[in-house]
Structure formats: C-alpha cells, structure tokens
Amino acid sequence: MKKILIIFSVITFGLAACEDQLDQAPISDLSVAGFFRNESDFEQAVNGVYHSLRGVPSRWMNLSDIRSDNFYAYSSMGVREWDPVTAFAKTLATSIYMDEAWSANFEGIMRANTLIENLSTDAVPDDDLRNRFEAEAKFLRGFFYFELVKWFGKVPLIDHLVTPTEALDIPRSPVTDIYNLIISDLQFAIENLDDYYPKGNSNMGRATKNAARGILARVYLARSGPDYGIEGPGLGANEYGLALSLLNDIIASKHYDKLENYADIFSDANENNEEVIFDIQFESNQGGTGTDFPGEFAGRAWWNSVAIPWDIALETKDVSEDMINSYDTIDKRFDVNIQLDIPDLASGDTIYDPTCIKYCSSDPQYWGVDRFDFPINFIVLRYTDVLMMKAECILNGASGTQGEVNQIVNDVRDRAGLNPLPGDITLDDLMAERRKEFFGEGLRWHDLVRSGKVLDMINAWIPVEDIREMLRENYPIQAYNIIYPLPQEQIDVKKGLYEQNLGYE
C-alpha cells in the first residue's frame, strides 16, 4: 500500500467548482480564510489541488487516443459518449466529455488560486516549505491551463480569486497570454521544487523540478507546432532549443533510467520505478478510493475474462487495425499493450476484440472493490518520452547530432526486441516509433498535432479503417477539429461572453 495518496484528500477548503459558471470565489471568510491557519492546513490544501488530476487518465483516453488513429472506437449501436468524439461530430458542445475537461481543470485552477492567495509567513513561517507549497500549486495550475489550451484553445485567464459576478465578465484570453502564465508558473516550480523524491520517500508522487522541466518542454514543443490557422495549441514558435535545454537537464540529473523490460514500467508491482518522472497516484486497498481508467481502456469483455463482472454493457474501444499492423510480429511491446482474442468464460470460446490491456492486471491483489476502484498509478511523464522528445528537438533544428537521434530511437527499438532502423532516423520514423512506444498513454493526438501531420494522416486513415462507414459524415476532417468546442453550458451562462470555436454547432 502506498504511503502517500496525494490526490484523494478531499479538501475543498470551503470551495466548490460550479458546473454552470466559473465560480472562483470563496463561500465565506470562515470557510476559506479561516481554514488556512498553519502548515498542516496548507498541506491538506495542496493535496486538494492534486485531487483535480483524478480525471486525467480517462480524459487523455477519451479526448486524445480515441480521437487518433490508435483506436477505431465506435460502438455497435453508436450511442456511447465517445462515439461523437471518434466521429468528429460538430455537435460535441453538449458532450459530457467537454464539460468534464472544462470543469475539472478550472476546479484545479480555482483550488490553486485559493492556496496561493492565502499563503502567508504567519501561517507557514518556514520559507522553503512555503515556497514548495506555492510551487506545487503553480505547477498544477500550469498543468491545468496547458490541458485547457490543448483541448479548447482560448480560455478565460484567471490567476487570482474572483467572485462569481466578476467571473461572468472575464472573456477568453488569447492563447499566447495563457501560455505566458503557464510558462511563468512552471518556471517558478522549477526554481522552487525539490529536484527528485526517491522511491519510498513520503513525498513520492508530488511534483518535482524534473516534472516541471518535462511538462514545460512539452509546452515548448506544442507551441512550436504549426498554428493551422486556428487559435489552438500551436504557434509555430520554433522553441525546440528551449525544450532541449530542459530535457538535457532531466537527463543530466541521472535520477532516471529506461527499464530493461518494457512490461515492468506499467506493472502494479513496480510503481514509481526508475522510468517514472511524474505520475498520478491512486490507491484502492479495497476501500473505494482507486481509479476507473483501466476500465475506460479495456472495457467489459477483458475484465469479464478474468472474472471481474461488469454490470453494464461497457463496450471495448477497439484498437485500430492500422495500429495492430504497425507492430512488427516480434515487437515485445505488442503483448503488453494489446490483446486481440478475449476468452469468453461462459462459452469457452474466444472473441476477436482488440483491446488495450496496458493497465490491466489479472492479479486479484491489484483489484479494488469494483470496476471504479483500481489502485494502479497513471504515468504522465516518463524517461523514455524525455529521450524521444530530445530526438524530436534535434530533428527540428535544435543543437545535437543525427547520431544522437539514431541512438535514442534504436535503443528504444532494442528494448522492444527489434533491430535498428536502416539509415538515419527521420521525423516520420520517430513519430511512428512514438506511436508504438506510448500506445495507450494519451499522447498520440498531440504528437500528430505538433508534428503538422494530423490532418493528412487522419484523413488517409479514416477511409481505410472505417469499414463500417461510421466516420464519414464529417470526413475529411479540417483544421477546426484539432481543438474541441467549448461546453454548451459555458456558452449559455452569459450570452455573448464566449463565442463558440469555429466549425461547431
């Protein structure tokens, strides 16, 4: 059992995220200002900010992976919540996924703002501890705003507490302004967080300098991608050198390493291993405090095959045939990531149901009380990603050599049991290898977007993969599909405050 469970301290310190508007205000002085009296109170408050990370794994699956060419995720009846996401529907503004992505991230921002605004030397006299609290809150605020930019483009910029009435007068800010806050927050985190927490440390799972460096490197890579003529995450900023410097700092710290066995990275029995730079901590202990994301990835058939009953017809989000065929037959990563044939315990037959099993454990000691309660952590950033982002920076003109790129990619292939690629590694080679390495980790859509290849690749993939002709209504996809619509509830809060993203109804 983990010693620290940082995201399930249900500390809202008198605040609640409003579903219908940007409610950034404390309910009363008694419930907020009166709460922050000592270091212990702030420790609980920081845990409350981490709590807003809970939805990240499922969100990355439902808004990134199934939007990409990794999955052909369309249900047999076309009625599941993910169907319109897969189909690039124009009516997504009413999707529960849009509301969750907006509300959960702004809830985290609200909690971070509340903590930052109430920090004082009286309550936390220790300078180092006070700076750590502020740095953790700013790391998370930067993370949440980066999420919002990737999903929605322009959003309201709120870096302090405001009343509900004031929130109704705050328009969406340009993406460049949001990025300025993200970069400032992550730079503060780099300057003030601890470099690293070794396995077994009571602070394991909290943000560190290296986690902030890695997320900021992702920010610079996203900003460096093309803008596609939309107000989305890409700015064509050419900041590969800035990203590379941060990635080299992580590598130079020598705190991390690639594990020799790919499967060990994701094993329930080997959490917080040398590959993990930042993950979201979950715990079950049969107490109902775990996560449901393994079920989001695998679905009913696989879990039924290991005798975990699913009480609803939760269909599998099928792995695409193109994804399956991208793996070499001897690639060791395939069996860790994907299972093609699922046993049916009732009939004794097997069902062809290609499923992502990356986070599925058949060992009962790693099951919770039900399908909502798995204890496995979700890795947000790992060392192999740092190395491969470094290769991406070099291929895009940052300092470094082709030999370094070749070494990074071929080392990853070697762990997978594959021979080196012939000749020099290209950006297309790198992205193809990233697809197989990080399958099921929520990165594919964003990789395609920043590489500039998302429209060409998805539009080439749909007519080949879509044998059931479920995805043709909005084919070919266009640049506006790169980001999502604002939730309709947010549009309706105050008419004229926000304009809907182009292309959506």
BASEDO-199405 format. One record per residue (C-alpha): residue number from 1; x, y, z. Coordinates in steps of 0.1 Angstrom, whole numbers. Example, Ala and Ser with C-alpha at 12.3 -4.5 7.8 and 13.67 -1.06 7.14 Angstrom:
# BASEDO-199405
{zase:1, c1:123, c2:-45, c3:78}
{zase:2, c1:137, c2:-11, c3:71}
This chain:
# BASEDO-199405
{zase:1, c1:0, c2:0, c3:0}
{zase:2, c1:13, c2:34, c3:-9}
{zase:3, c1:25, c2:57, c3:19}
{zase:4, c1:11, c2:88, c3:3}
{zase:5, c1:-22, c2:93, c3:-15}
{zase:6, c1:-19, c2:128, c3:-27}
{zase:7, c1:-49, c2:131, c3:-49}
{zase:8, c1:-77, c2:118, c3:-27}
{zase:9, c1:-76, c2:141, c3:2}
{zase:10, c1:-110, c2:156, c3:-4}
{zase:11, c1:-101, c2:190, c3:8}
{zase:12, c1:-121, c2:217, c3:-10}
{zase:13, c1:-115, c2:242, c3:18}
{zase:14, c1:-150, c2:256, c3:15}
{zase:15, c1:-149, c2:259, c3:-23}
{zase:16, c1:-168, c2:241, c3:-50}
{zase:17, c1:-164, c2:242, c3:-87}
{zase:18, c1:-196, c2:255, c3:-103}
{zase:19, c1:-209, c2:234, c3:-132}
{zase:20, c1:-227, c2:264, c3:-148}
{zase:21, c1:-201, c2:292, c3:-144}
{zase:22, c1:-166, c2:300, c3:-135}
{zase:23, c1:-172, c2:302, c3:-97}
{zase:24, c1:-138, c2:312, c3:-84}
{zase:25, c1:-150, c2:328, c3:-52}
{zase:26, c1:-147, c2:315, c3:-16}
{zase:27, c1:-181, c2:308, c3:0}
{zase:28, c1:-172, c2:328, c3:31}
{zase:29, c1:-143, c2:341, c3:51}
{zase:30, c1:-149, c2:314, c3:77}
{zase:31, c1:-147, c2:286, c3:53}
{zase:32, c1:-116, c2:298, c3:34}
{zase:33, c1:-95, c2:324, c3:51}
{zase:34, c1:-104, c2:307, c3:84}
{zase:35, c1:-92, c2:274, c3:72}
{zase:36, c1:-56, c2:285, c3:64}
{zase:37, c1:-41, c2:287, c3:99}
{zase:38, c1:-10, c2:265, c3:99}
{zase:39, c1:13, c2:243, c3:78}
{zase:40, c1:-10, c2:213, c3:82}
{zase:41, c1:-39, c2:232, c3:67}
{zase:42, c1:-18, c2:241, c3:37}
{zase:43, c1:-6, c2:206, c3:33}
{zase:44, c1:-42, c2:195, c3:30}
{zase:45, c1:-50, c2:223, c3:6}
{zase:46, c1:-21, c2:213, c3:-17}
{zase:47, c1:-35, c2:177, c3:-16}
{zase:48, c1:-68, c2:192, c3:-27}
{zase:49, c1:-52, c2:207, c3:-57}
{zase:50, c1:-37, c2:174, c3:-67}
{zase:51, c1:-72, c2:158, c3:-64}
{zase:52, c1:-82, c2:176, c3:-96}
{zase:53, c1:-58, c2:154, c3:-115}
{zase:54, c1:-81, c2:124, c3:-110}
{zase:55, c1:-98, c2:126, c3:-143}
{zase:56, c1:-67, c2:130, c3:-164}
{zase:57, c1:-62, c2:93, c3:-174}
{zase:58, c1:-97, c2:88, c3:-187}
{zase:59, c1:-97, c2:123, c3:-203}
{zase:60, c1:-65, c2:115, c3:-222}
{zase:61, c1:-80, c2:83, c3:-234}
{zase:62, c1:-113, c2:97, c3:-245}
{zase:63, c1:-101, c2:130, c3:-260}
{zase:64, c1:-67, c2:120, c3:-274}
{zase:65, c1:-62, c2:83, c3:-280}
{zase:66, c1:-96, c2:75, c3:-294}
{zase:67, c1:-96, c2:107, c3:-315}
{zase:68, c1:-64, c2:94, c3:-331}
{zase:69, c1:-56, c2:65, c3:-355}
{zase:70, c1:-48, c2:43, c3:-325}
{zase:71, c1:-84, c2:33, c3:-320}
{zase:72, c1:-115, c2:26, c3:-341}
{zase:73, c1:-137, c2:35, c3:-311}
{zase:74, c1:-173, c2:34, c3:-324}
{zase:75, c1:-198, c2:14, c3:-305}
{zase:76, c1:-220, c2:-12, c3:-322}
{zase:77, c1:-251, c2:10, c3:-317}
{zase:78, c1:-235, c2:44, c3:-320}
{zase:79, c1:-248, c2:56, c3:-287}
{zase:80, c1:-218, c2:58, c3:-264}
{zase:81, c1:-204, c2:91, c3:-252}
{zase:82, c1:-172, c2:85, c3:-271}
{zase:83, c1:-189, c2:79, c3:-305}
{zase:84, c1:-192, c2:116, c3:-315}
{zase:85, c1:-156, c2:122, c3:-304}
{zase:86, c1:-144, c2:94, c3:-327}
{zase:87, c1:-167, c2:107, c3:-355}
{zase:88, c1:-155, c2:144, c3:-352}
{zase:89, c1:-191, c2:154, c3:-347}
{zase:90, c1:-200, c2:191, c3:-349}
{zase:91, c1:-224, c2:187, c3:-320}
{zase:92, c1:-198, c2:179, c3:-294}
{zase:93, c1:-205, c2:211, c3:-273}
{zase:94, c1:-231, c2:191, c3:-254}
{zase:95, c1:-208, c2:161, c3:-247}
{zase:96, c1:-202, c2:152, c3:-211}
{zase:97, c1:-165, c2:150, c3:-220}
{zase:98, c1:-164, c2:187, c3:-229}
{zase:99, c1:-180, c2:196, c3:-196}
{zase:100, c1:-157, c2:174, c3:-176}
{zase:101, c1:-125, c2:187, c3:-193}
{zase:102, c1:-135, c2:223, c3:-187}
{zase:103, c1:-149, c2:219, c3:-152}
{zase:104, c1:-122, c2:197, c3:-137}
{zase:105, c1:-94, c2:218, c3:-150}
{zase:106, c1:-109, c2:251, c3:-138}
{zase:107, c1:-117, c2:234, c3:-104}
{zase:108, c1:-80, c2:227, c3:-101}
{zase:109, c1:-71, c2:263, c3:-111}
{zase:110, c1:-96, c2:276, c3:-86}
{zase:111, c1:-80, c2:255, c3:-58}
{zase:112, c1:-45, c2:265, c3:-68}
{zase:113, c1:-55, c2:302, c3:-68}
{zase:114, c1:-71, c2:299, c3:-34}
{zase:115, c1:-40, c2:283, c3:-19}
{zase:116, c1:-16, c2:308, c3:-35}
{zase:117, c1:-37, c2:338, c3:-24}
{zase:118, c1:-39, c2:327, c3:12}
{zase:119, c1:-2, c2:317, c3:17}
{zase:120, c1:14, c2:339, c3:44}
{zase:121, c1:45, c2:339, c3:66}
{zase:122, c1:23, c2:338, c3:97}
{zase:123, c1:6, c2:305, c3:87}
{zase:124, c1:38, c2:290, c3:71}
{zase:125, c1:69, c2:307, c3:86}
{zase:126, c1:93, c2:282, c3:70}
{zase:127, c1:104, c2:298, c3:37}
{zase:128, c1:114, c2:266, c3:20}
{zase:129, c1:81, c2:249, c3:29}
{zase:130, c1:60, c2:280, c3:19}
{zase:131, c1:78, c2:282, c3:-14}
{zase:132, c1:72, c2:245, c3:-20}
{zase:133, c1:35, c2:249, c3:-14}
{zase:134, c1:33, c2:278, c3:-38}
{zase:135, c1:55, c2:260, c3:-64}
{zase:136, c1:33, c2:228, c3:-62}
{zase:137, c1:2, c2:249, c3:-67}
{zase:138, c1:17, c2:268, c3:-96}
{zase:139, c1:30, c2:236, c3:-112}
{zase:140, c1:-6, c2:222, c3:-111}
{zase:141, c1:-21, c2:255, c3:-123}
{zase:142, c1:3, c2:255, c3:-152}
{zase:143, c1:-6, c2:219, c3:-159}
{zase:144, c1:-43, c2:225, c3:-159}
{zase:145, c1:-41, c2:255, c3:-181}
{zase:146, c1:-19, c2:236, c3:-206}
{zase:147, c1:-47, c2:210, c3:-206}
{zase:148, c1:-73, c2:236, c3:-214}
{zase:149, c1:-52, c2:251, c3:-243}
{zase:150, c1:-47, c2:217, c3:-259}
{zase:151, c1:-84, c2:209, c3:-257}
{zase:152, c1:-101, c2:243, c3:-263}
{zase:153, c1:-75, c2:269, c3:-274}
{zase:154, c1:-85, c2:303, c3:-259}
{zase:155, c1:-99, c2:301, c3:-224}
{zase:156, c1:-105, c2:327, c3:-196}
{zase:157, c1:-73, c2:336, c3:-178}
{zase:158, c1:-79, c2:337, c3:-141}
{zase:159, c1:-48, c2:338, c3:-119}
{zase:160, c1:-64, c2:351, c3:-87}
{zase:161, c1:-97, c2:347, c3:-68}
{zase:162, c1:-127, c2:364, c3:-83}
{zase:163, c1:-164, c2:364, c3:-73}
{zase:164, c1:-190, c2:346, c3:-94}
{zase:165, c1:-202, c2:380, c3:-107}
{zase:166, c1:-167, c2:390, c3:-117}
{zase:167, c1:-162, c2:357, c3:-135}
{zase:168, c1:-191, c2:365, c3:-157}
{zase:169, c1:-172, c2:395, c3:-171}
{zase:170, c1:-140, c2:376, c3:-179}
{zase:171, c1:-137, c2:368, c3:-216}
{zase:172, c1:-115, c2:342, c3:-232}
{zase:173, c1:-78, c2:353, c3:-235}
{zase:174, c1:-55, c2:348, c3:-264}
{zase:175, c1:-36, c2:315, c3:-263}
{zase:176, c1:-3, c2:335, c3:-261}
{zase:177, c1:-15, c2:351, c3:-228}
{zase:178, c1:-25, c2:317, c3:-214}
{zase:179, c1:9, c2:303, c3:-224}
{zase:180, c1:27, c2:332, c3:-207}
{zase:181, c1:10, c2:322, c3:-174}
{zase:182, c1:18, c2:285, c3:-179}
{zase:183, c1:55, c2:292, c3:-186}
{zase:184, c1:58, c2:315, c3:-156}
{zase:185, c1:41, c2:290, c3:-133}
{zase:186, c1:63, c2:261, c3:-145}
{zase:187, c1:95, c2:282, c3:-143}
{zase:188, c1:86, c2:291, c3:-107}
{zase:189, c1:81, c2:254, c3:-100}
{zase:190, c1:115, c2:246, c3:-115}
{zase:191, c1:131, c2:272, c3:-92}
{zase:192, c1:114, c2:261, c3:-60}
{zase:193, c1:106, c2:224, c3:-60}
{zase:194, c1:128, c2:196, c3:-49}
{zase:195, c1:148, c2:180, c3:-77}
{zase:196, c1:137, c2:145, c3:-70}
{zase:197, c1:120, c2:122, c3:-45}
{zase:198, c1:135, c2:87, c3:-42}
{zase:199, c1:112, c2:57, c3:-42}
{zase:200, c1:98, c2:52, c3:-7}
{zase:201, c1:100, c2:89, c3:2}
{zase:202, c1:69, c2:102, c3:19}
{zase:203, c1:66, c2:129, c3:-8}
{zase:204, c1:67, c2:104, c3:-37}
{zase:205, c1:41, c2:114, c3:-63}
{zase:206, c1:44, c2:151, c3:-57}
{zase:207, c1:57, c2:175, c3:-84}
{zase:208, c1:95, c2:180, c3:-87}
{zase:209, c1:118, c2:202, c3:-106}
{zase:210, c1:122, c2:175, c3:-132}
{zase:211, c1:85, c2:170, c3:-136}
{zase:212, c1:81, c2:208, c3:-142}
{zase:213, c1:110, c2:207, c3:-167}
{zase:214, c1:94, c2:179, c3:-186}
{zase:215, c1:59, c2:195, c3:-187}
{zase:216, c1:75, c2:228, c3:-198}
{zase:217, c1:94, c2:210, c3:-225}
{zase:218, c1:61, c2:197, c3:-238}
{zase:219, c1:47, c2:232, c3:-237}
{zase:220, c1:76, c2:245, c3:-258}
{zase:221, c1:71, c2:216, c3:-283}
{zase:222, c1:33, c2:223, c3:-285}
{zase:223, c1:40, c2:260, c3:-291}
{zase:224, c1:65, c2:251, c3:-318}
{zase:225, c1:39, c2:231, c3:-338}
{zase:226, c1:20, c2:248, c3:-367}
{zase:227, c1:-9, c2:270, c3:-360}
{zase:228, c1:-31, c2:255, c3:-387}
{zase:229, c1:-48, c2:289, c3:-390}
{zase:230, c1:-67, c2:283, c3:-357}
{zase:231, c1:-63, c2:297, c3:-322}
{zase:232, c1:-51, c2:263, c3:-308}
{zase:233, c1:-20, c2:250, c3:-291}
{zase:234, c1:4, c2:255, c3:-320}
{zase:235, c1:21, c2:289, c3:-326}
{zase:236, c1:49, c2:280, c3:-349}
{zase:237, c1:72, c2:294, c3:-322}
{zase:238, c1:103, c2:273, c3:-330}
{zase:239, c1:112, c2:268, c3:-294}
{zase:240, c1:129, c2:234, c3:-298}
{zase:241, c1:161, c2:248, c3:-283}
{zase:242, c1:143, c2:258, c3:-251}
{zase:243, c1:127, c2:224, c3:-249}
{zase:244, c1:160, c2:206, c3:-254}
{zase:245, c1:177, c2:225, c3:-226}
{zase:246, c1:151, c2:214, c3:-202}
{zase:247, c1:152, c2:178, c3:-214}
{zase:248, c1:190, c2:178, c3:-211}
{zase:249, c1:187, c2:190, c3:-175}
{zase:250, c1:165, c2:160, c3:-167}
{zase:251, c1:189, c2:136, c3:-184}
{zase:252, c1:219, c2:152, c3:-166}
{zase:253, c1:202, c2:148, c3:-132}
{zase:254, c1:208, c2:110, c3:-135}
{zase:255, c1:178, c2:102, c3:-114}
{zase:256, c1:160, c2:82, c3:-141}
{zase:257, c1:167, c2:54, c3:-165}
{zase:258, c1:150, c2:33, c3:-191}
{zase:259, c1:139, c2:-1, c3:-176}
{zase:260, c1:153, c2:-31, c3:-194}
{zase:261, c1:118, c2:-47, c3:-196}
{zase:262, c1:90, c2:-27, c3:-212}
{zase:263, c1:63, c2:-45, c3:-192}
{zase:264, c1:79, c2:-36, c3:-159}
{zase:265, c1:72, c2:1, c3:-165}
{zase:266, c1:35, c2:-4, c3:-161}
{zase:267, c1:34, c2:-32, c3:-136}
{zase:268, c1:13, c2:-28, c3:-105}
{zase:269, c1:41, c2:-44, c3:-85}
{zase:270, c1:67, c2:-19, c3:-98}
{zase:271, c1:51, c2:15, c3:-94}
{zase:272, c1:72, c2:46, c3:-91}
{zase:273, c1:101, c2:29, c3:-109}
{zase:274, c1:132, c2:45, c3:-124}
{zase:275, c1:114, c2:54, c3:-156}
{zase:276, c1:86, c2:74, c3:-139}
{zase:277, c1:92, c2:112, c3:-136}
{zase:278, c1:56, c2:122, c3:-127}
{zase:279, c1:25, c2:101, c3:-122}
{zase:280, c1:-9, c2:104, c3:-107}
{zase:281, c1:-11, c2:83, c3:-76}
{zase:282, c1:-41, c2:60, c3:-70}
{zase:283, c1:-48, c2:36, c3:-42}
{zase:284, c1:-76, c2:11, c3:-36}
{zase:285, c1:-68, c2:-12, c3:-6}
{zase:286, c1:-104, c2:-24, c3:-11}
{zase:287, c1:-116, c2:10, c3:1}
{zase:288, c1:-132, c2:25, c3:-29}
{zase:289, c1:-106, c2:52, c3:-34}
{zase:290, c1:-90, c2:39, c3:-66}
{zase:291, c1:-94, c2:48, c3:-103}
{zase:292, c1:-117, c2:36, c3:-131}
{zase:293, c1:-94, c2:43, c3:-160}
{zase:294, c1:-83, c2:6, c3:-167}
{zase:295, c1:-120, c2:0, c3:-175}
{zase:296, c1:-121, c2:30, c3:-198}
{zase:297, c1:-92, c2:15, c3:-217}
{zase:298, c1:-101, c2:-22, c3:-217}
{zase:299, c1:-139, c2:-25, c3:-212}
{zase:300, c1:-162, c2:-52, c3:-203}
{zase:301, c1:-150, c2:-82, c3:-223}
{zase:302, c1:-115, c2:-83, c3:-210}
{zase:303, c1:-125, c2:-78, c3:-173}
{zase:304, c1:-152, c2:-105, c3:-176}
{zase:305, c1:-125, c2:-128, c3:-190}
{zase:306, c1:-107, c2:-126, c3:-156}
{zase:307, c1:-140, c2:-129, c3:-137}
{zase:308, c1:-145, c2:-93, c3:-128}
{zase:309, c1:-182, c2:-88, c3:-136}
{zase:310, c1:-192, c2:-56, c3:-155}
{zase:311, c1:-227, c2:-47, c3:-146}
{zase:312, c1:-233, c2:-26, c3:-177}
{zase:313, c1:-226, c2:-33, c3:-214}
{zase:314, c1:-194, c2:-12, c3:-215}
{zase:315, c1:-181, c2:-19, c3:-249}
{zase:316, c1:-145, c2:-20, c3:-257}
{zase:317, c1:-129, c2:9, c3:-276}
{zase:318, c1:-113, c2:-13, c3:-303}
{zase:319, c1:-77, c2:-9, c3:-312}
{zase:320, c1:-75, c2:0, c3:-348}
{zase:321, c1:-63, c2:-25, c3:-374}
{zase:322, c1:-38, c2:1, c3:-386}
{zase:323, c1:-24, c2:3, c3:-350}
{zase:324, c1:-22, c2:-35, c3:-348}
{zase:325, c1:-4, c2:-38, c3:-381}
{zase:326, c1:21, c2:-11, c3:-372}
{zase:327, c1:38, c2:-35, c3:-348}
{zase:328, c1:64, c2:-60, c3:-360}
{zase:329, c1:55, c2:-96, c3:-352}
{zase:330, c1:84, c2:-98, c3:-327}
{zase:331, c1:78, c2:-64, c3:-310}
{zase:332, c1:78, c2:-71, c3:-273}
{zase:333, c1:55, c2:-41, c3:-267}
{zase:334, c1:26, c2:-56, c3:-285}
{zase:335, c1:16, c2:-82, c3:-259}
{zase:336, c1:20, c2:-56, c3:-231}
{zase:337, c1:-3, c2:-31, c3:-249}
{zase:338, c1:-28, c2:-51, c3:-269}
{zase:339, c1:-48, c2:-84, c3:-267}
{zase:340, c1:-66, c2:-95, c3:-298}
{zase:341, c1:-86, c2:-125, c3:-287}
{zase:342, c1:-106, c2:-123, c3:-254}
{zase:343, c1:-117, c2:-156, c3:-237}
{zase:344, c1:-155, c2:-159, c3:-230}
{zase:345, c1:-157, c2:-177, c3:-197}
{zase:346, c1:-194, c2:-186, c3:-203}
{zase:347, c1:-190, c2:-203, c3:-237}
{zase:348, c1:-153, c2:-212, c3:-236}
{zase:349, c1:-148, c2:-196, c3:-270}
{zase:350, c1:-126, c2:-166, c3:-277}
{zase:351, c1:-139, c2:-133, c3:-292}
{zase:352, c1:-118, c2:-111, c3:-316}
{zase:353, c1:-120, c2:-79, c3:-297}
{zase:354, c1:-87, c2:-60, c3:-300}
{zase:355, c1:-82, c2:-43, c3:-266}
{zase:356, c1:-58, c2:-20, c3:-248}
{zase:357, c1:-46, c2:-40, c3:-218}
{zase:358, c1:-16, c2:-18, c3:-208}
{zase:359, c1:-31, c2:-11, c3:-174}
{zase:360, c1:-49, c2:-44, c3:-168}
{zase:361, c1:-37, c2:-67, c3:-141}
{zase:362, c1:-50, c2:-103, c3:-139}
{zase:363, c1:-37, c2:-105, c3:-103}
{zase:364, c1:-66, c2:-101, c3:-78}
{zase:365, c1:-45, c2:-84, c3:-53}
{zase:366, c1:-44, c2:-53, c3:-76}
{zase:367, c1:-82, c2:-52, c3:-79}
{zase:368, c1:-104, c2:-28, c3:-59}
{zase:369, c1:-139, c2:-32, c3:-46}
{zase:370, c1:-154, c2:-27, c3:-81}
{zase:371, c1:-146, c2:-15, c3:-116}
{zase:372, c1:-143, c2:21, c3:-104}
{zase:373, c1:-116, c2:12, c3:-78}
{zase:374, c1:-83, c2:1, c3:-93}
{zase:375, c1:-51, c2:10, c3:-75}
{zase:376, c1:-27, c2:15, c3:-104}
{zase:377, c1:-10, c2:48, c3:-109}
{zase:378, c1:-12, c2:66, c3:-143}
{zase:379, c1:22, c2:78, c3:-157}
{zase:380, c1:20, c2:113, c3:-170}
{zase:381, c1:57, c2:117, c3:-179}
{zase:382, c1:84, c2:90, c3:-182}
{zase:383, c1:121, c2:90, c3:-191}
{zase:384, c1:118, c2:73, c3:-225}
{zase:385, c1:95, c2:102, c3:-235}
{zase:386, c1:122, c2:127, c3:-224}
{zase:387, c1:147, c2:110, c3:-246}
{zase:388, c1:124, c2:108, c3:-276}
{zase:389, c1:114, c2:144, c3:-272}
{zase:390, c1:151, c2:152, c3:-272}
{zase:391, c1:154, c2:134, c3:-306}
{zase:392, c1:124, c2:154, c3:-318}
{zase:393, c1:140, c2:187, c3:-309}
{zase:394, c1:173, c2:178, c3:-327}
{zase:395, c1:154, c2:167, c3:-358}
{zase:396, c1:136, c2:201, c3:-358}
{zase:397, c1:169, c2:220, c3:-357}
{zase:398, c1:180, c2:222, c3:-321}
{zase:399, c1:216, c2:215, c3:-312}
{zase:400, c1:226, c2:179, c3:-314}
{zase:401, c1:236, c2:153, c3:-339}
{zase:402, c1:219, c2:128, c3:-361}
{zase:403, c1:239, c2:101, c3:-343}
{zase:404, c1:222, c2:111, c3:-310}
{zase:405, c1:188, c2:107, c3:-327}
{zase:406, c1:197, c2:73, c3:-342}
{zase:407, c1:210, c2:61, c3:-308}
{zase:408, c1:179, c2:72, c3:-289}
{zase:409, c1:154, c2:56, c3:-313}
{zase:410, c1:173, c2:24, c3:-319}
{zase:411, c1:178, c2:19, c3:-281}
{zase:412, c1:140, c2:21, c3:-277}
{zase:413, c1:137, c2:-5, c3:-305}
{zase:414, c1:163, c2:-27, c3:-289}
{zase:415, c1:143, c2:-29, c3:-257}
{zase:416, c1:114, c2:-39, c3:-279}
{zase:417, c1:134, c2:-67, c3:-294}
{zase:418, c1:138, c2:-50, c3:-328}
{zase:419, c1:168, c2:-44, c3:-350}
{zase:420, c1:180, c2:-8, c3:-356}
{zase:421, c1:163, c2:10, c3:-384}
{zase:422, c1:185, c2:13, c3:-415}
{zase:423, c1:199, c2:47, c3:-423}
{zase:424, c1:193, c2:79, c3:-404}
{zase:425, c1:161, c2:83, c3:-384}
{zase:426, c1:137, c2:108, c3:-398}
{zase:427, c1:109, c2:127, c3:-380}
{zase:428, c1:84, c2:103, c3:-396}
{zase:429, c1:104, c2:73, c3:-382}
{zase:430, c1:104, c2:90, c3:-348}
{zase:431, c1:67, c2:96, c3:-347}
{zase:432, c1:60, c2:60, c3:-359}
{zase:433, c1:81, c2:47, c3:-330}
{zase:434, c1:65, c2:70, c3:-305}
{zase:435, c1:31, c2:57, c3:-316}
{zase:436, c1:41, c2:21, c3:-307}
{zase:437, c1:60, c2:30, c3:-275}
{zase:438, c1:34, c2:53, c3:-260}
{zase:439, c1:3, c2:35, c3:-272}
{zase:440, c1:-25, c2:39, c3:-246}
{zase:441, c1:-7, c2:67, c3:-228}
{zase:442, c1:-28, c2:96, c3:-242}
{zase:443, c1:-1, c2:112, c3:-263}
{zase:444, c1:-9, c2:102, c3:-299}
{zase:445, c1:-33, c2:130, c3:-309}
{zase:446, c1:-10, c2:157, c3:-295}
{zase:447, c1:20, c2:141, c3:-313}
{zase:448, c1:2, c2:143, c3:-346}
{zase:449, c1:-9, c2:179, c3:-340}
{zase:450, c1:25, c2:193, c3:-332}
{zase:451, c1:42, c2:173, c3:-360}
{zase:452, c1:19, c2:191, c3:-385}
{zase:453, c1:7, c2:157, c3:-398}
{zase:454, c1:-26, c2:153, c3:-381}
{zase:455, c1:-49, c2:163, c3:-410}
{zase:456, c1:-31, c2:143, c3:-436}
{zase:457, c1:-27, c2:112, c3:-415}
{zase:458, c1:-62, c2:110, c3:-401}
{zase:459, c1:-78, c2:118, c3:-434}
{zase:460, c1:-58, c2:90, c3:-450}
{zase:461, c1:-66, c2:66, c3:-422}
{zase:462, c1:-104, c2:71, c3:-420}
{zase:463, c1:-114, c2:56, c3:-454}
{zase:464, c1:-92, c2:26, c3:-449}
{zase:465, c1:-101, c2:18, c3:-413}
{zase:466, c1:-138, c2:28, c3:-414}
{zase:467, c1:-151, c2:-4, c3:-428}
{zase:468, c1:-184, c2:2, c3:-410}
{zase:469, c1:-187, c2:36, c3:-425}
{zase:470, c1:-193, c2:53, c3:-392}
{zase:471, c1:-169, c2:82, c3:-395}
{zase:472, c1:-178, c2:95, c3:-430}
{zase:473, c1:-203, c2:122, c3:-421}
{zase:474, c1:-176, c2:147, c3:-412}
{zase:475, c1:-149, c2:134, c3:-435}
{zase:476, c1:-124, c2:149, c3:-443}
{zase:477, c1:-116, c2:165, c3:-410}
{zase:478, c1:-105, c2:201, c3:-411}
{zase:479, c1:-82, c2:223, c3:-390}
{zase:480, c1:-111, c2:233, c3:-366}
{zase:481, c1:-113, c2:196, c3:-355}
{zase:482, c1:-78, c2:200, c3:-339}
{zase:483, c1:-94, c2:216, c3:-308}
{zase:484, c1:-128, c2:209, c3:-293}
{zase:485, c1:-159, c2:231, c3:-288}
{zase:486, c1:-165, c2:249, c3:-256}
{zase:487, c1:-191, c2:232, c3:-234}
{zase:488, c1:-226, c2:245, c3:-243}
{zase:489, c1:-233, c2:252, c3:-206}
{zase:490, c1:-204, c2:277, c3:-207}
{zase:491, c1:-218, c2:294, c3:-238}
{zase:492, c1:-252, c2:296, c3:-222}
{zase:493, c1:-241, c2:311, c3:-188}
{zase:494, c1:-240, c2:346, c3:-202}
{zase:495, c1:-249, c2:352, c3:-238}
{zase:496, c1:-221, c2:369, c3:-257}
{zase:497, c1:-194, c2:362, c3:-231}
{zase:498, c1:-178, c2:334, c3:-252}
{zase:499, c1:-180, c2:327, c3:-289}
{zase:500, c1:-181, c2:290, c3:-298}
{zase:501, c1:-150, c2:276, c3:-316}
{zase:502, c1:-153, c2:277, c3:-353}
{zase:503, c1:-169, c2:247, c3:-370}
{zase:504, c1:-190, c2:236, c3:-341}
{zase:505, c1:-228, c2:239, c3:-337}
